[in-house]
Amino acid sequence: MDGFVTSPQSYPALVLNADFRPLSYYPLSLWAWQDALKSVFLDRVNIVSYYDRVVRSPSFEFRLPSVVALKSYVKPARYPAFTRFNLFLRDRFTCQYCGARDDLTFDHVIPRSKGGQTTWDNVVAACAPCNLAKGGMLPAQARMWPARKPVQPTVHELHANGRLFPPNYLHESWLDYLYWDSELEP
């Protein structure tokens, strides 16, 4: 340790499935140290790697795990839930009309006022100015078409997109299990 005190909250554990792949890439599957230790004591995970940090009680000392692997394989869902975050991830955090990456909202390609539904195949990421410009019009009326046709992604496709956006911090013990270069900038 470097002589300064850091809280245990600064030591999340990377959670791997039983096949040693992360449960999720984006957001990265991390557990607070308390959840990791609880799972160790409940015999639900194996510790793969440790931090150089310990937690103590009056009668016990335990090194904090940096990587844990589930003992039982969890079959990932084939199709992800429709959420705002997953939609942005599918569209790579990019407005599908102009390519902007700021002030993202979502736009119904066929507006709800015209019978459009909030589904994977009718909603795209859109920056606020484009969403406002399109308003309640159909793409042909607004002369605005999405760069990519909206479709329901698979979990695999979202994971692939998630790898394009590495988190700000990657502990060195995690690198063997992730598909990001540690030199990448977020």
C-alpha positions in Angstrom: 0.0 0.0 0.0 1.1 3.5 -0.7 0.8 4.9 2.8 -2.6 6.4 2.2 -5.8 4.8 3.4 -8.4 3.8 0.8 -11.8 2.4 1.6 -12.7 -1.1 0.8 -15.4 0.3 -1.5 -12.6 1.1 -3.9 -12.1 -2.6 -4.4 -14.9 -4.2 -6.5 -14.6 -7.8 -7.7 -14.9 -8.7 -11.3 -17.5 -11.4 -11.6 -17.0 -14.2 -14.2 -19.4 -16.9 -15.2 -18.3 -20.5 -14.6 -16.7 -20.4 -18.1 -14.5 -17.5 -16.9 -16.2 -14.9 -19.1 -17.6 -11.7 -17.6 -21.3 -11.9 -16.9 -21.6 -8.5 -18.6 -19.2 -6.2 -20.4 -21.2 -3.0 -20.3 -21.9 -2.3 -17.6 -18.9 -4.4 -16.5 -20.0 -7.2 -14.1 -18.6 -5.9 -10.7 -19.7 -6.7 -7.2 -18.9 -4.7 -4.1 -16.4 -6.4 -1.9 -19.1 -7.3 0.7 -21.2 -9.2 -2.0 -18.1 -11.0 -3.2 -17.1 -12.1 0.4 -20.7 -13.2 1.1 -20.7 -15.3 -2.1 -17.4 -16.8 -1.0 -18.7 -17.8 2.4 -21.9 -19.2 0.8 -19.7 -21.3 -1.5 -21.2 -19.8 -4.7 -17.9 -18.5 -6.2 -14.3 -19.4 -6.5 -11.7 -16.7 -5.9 -9.5 -16.3 -8.9 -7.4 -13.3 -7.9 -6.9 -11.1 -4.9 -6.1 -7.4 -4.2 -3.3 -6.5 -1.8 -5.9 -5.3 0.6 -7.4 -7.0 3.6 -10.4 -6.4 5.8 -10.3 -7.3 9.4 -12.6 -8.0 12.3 -11.5 -8.6 15.9 -10.9 -12.3 15.1 -10.6 -12.6 11.4 -8.6 -11.3 8.4 -9.5 -11.7 4.8 -7.8 -10.6 1.6 -10.3 -8.9 -0.8 -10.9 -10.8 -4.0 -10.4 -8.9 -7.2 -11.8 -11.6 -9.5 -14.4 -14.3 -8.6 -15.9 -17.0 -10.8 -19.3 -18.4 -10.3 -19.4 -22.1 -9.5 -22.5 -22.7 -11.4 -22.9 -21.6 -15.0 -25.5 -18.9 -15.6 -26.9 -19.2 -19.1 -27.1 -15.7 -20.5 -30.4 -14.5 -22.0 -30.3 -14.5 -25.8 -32.1 -11.2 -26.0 -31.6 -8.2 -23.7 -34.3 -6.2 -22.0 -35.5 -3.1 -23.8 -34.0 -0.3 -21.6 -32.8 3.2 -22.4 -29.2 2.1 -21.6 -29.4 -1.0 -23.8 -30.8 1.1 -26.7 -28.0 3.6 -26.4 -25.5 0.7 -26.3 -27.1 -0.9 -29.4 -26.7 2.4 -31.2 -23.2 2.9 -29.8 -24.2 6.1 -28.0 -24.6 7.9 -31.3 -27.5 9.9 -32.7 -28.9 7.8 -35.6 -29.7 10.9 -37.5 -26.6 13.1 -37.3 -24.0 11.1 -35.5 -23.8 13.4 -32.5 -22.8 11.8 -29.1 -24.1 14.4 -26.8 -27.6 15.1 -25.3 -29.0 11.7 -26.3 -32.7 10.9 -26.1 -34.6 8.3 -27.9 -36.9 8.8 -30.9 -39.8 6.7 -32.2 -39.1 6.2 -35.9 -42.9 5.9 -36.4 -44.2 8.4 -33.8 -46.4 7.2 -31.1 -49.0 9.7 -32.3 -49.1 7.7 -35.5 -49.4 4.3 -33.9 -45.7 3.6 -33.4 -44.7 1.4 -30.4 -41.9 1.5 -28.0 -40.1 -1.5 -29.3 -36.5 -2.4 -30.4 -37.6 -2.1 -34.1 -39.2 1.3 -33.8 -36.9 3.3 -31.4 -33.4 4.8 -32.1 -31.0 6.9 -30.2 -31.3 10.6 -31.2 -29.8 13.8 -30.0 -32.2 16.3 -28.6 -31.9 18.7 -31.6 -32.7 15.9 -34.1 -35.5 14.5 -32.0 -37.0 18.0 -31.7 -36.6 18.6 -35.5 -38.2 15.3 -36.4 -41.0 15.8 -33.9 -44.1 13.8 -34.6 -43.3 13.3 -38.3 -42.6 10.1 -40.2 -39.0 9.8 -41.5 -40.1 10.7 -45.1 -42.0 13.8 -43.9 -39.0 15.0 -41.9 -36.5 13.8 -44.5 -34.6 12.1 -41.7 -33.8 8.4 -41.8 -31.9 6.5 -39.1 -28.3 5.5 -40.1 -29.1 1.9 -39.2 -32.4 0.2 -39.3 -33.5 -0.4 -35.7 -33.6 -4.1 -34.7 -33.7 -6.2 -31.5 -30.0 -6.9 -30.6 -28.8 -10.1 -29.1 -26.9 -10.1 -25.8 -23.8 -11.0 -27.9 -24.2 -7.9 -30.0 -24.5 -5.7 -27.0 -21.4 -7.2 -25.4 -19.5 -6.6 -28.7 -20.7 -3.0 -28.6 -19.8 -2.7 -24.9 -16.2 -3.7 -25.7 -16.0 -0.5 -27.7 -16.4 1.5 -24.5 -14.0 0.3 -21.9 -14.5 1.6 -18.4 -12.3 4.3 -16.9 -10.6 1.9 -14.6 -9.5 -1.7 -15.2 -7.6 -3.4 -12.5 -4.5 -5.3 -13.8 -5.9 -8.6 -12.4 -9.0 -8.3 -14.6 -7.1 -7.9 -17.9 -6.8 -11.6 -18.6 -10.6 -11.9 -18.6 -11.5 -8.9 -20.6 -11.2 -8.0 -24.3 -10.0 -4.4 -23.8 -6.4 -3.2 -24.2 -5.3 -1.7 -20.9 -3.8 1.2 -22.9 -7.2 2.2 -24.4 -8.7 5.4 -23.4 -12.4 5.5 -22.5 
